[in-house]
């Protein structure tokens, strides 16, 4: 009877266990292959990520340098505009001061001439001027 158990019952059980083990090995092999594929994919992505990070850093540095240059040019342009505006304002103030100085000089000249004329134009001198003017009119025809 032991032979019969060993001969009839155990071989199908062993086959069943062998098939289960073979199935588990196949599944483990496919899972290992999938894990290896994921590992390779992750390594590729990591390598690409490092490359992308390097490219992003280079791009950021270029953009930063370009922004610095743009700001430098804008600042220089603003400084030139301010200098031009200051120069124009100084020239306008200078013109206004010259005009004011000319007006003051003219006023002083008129005041000085008036004072001088008042000193020199005595009543006798006035009478002499008027009589000379009248005589010059008498000799003219209408």
Beta strands, then each sheet from edge to edge (+ up, - down):
end
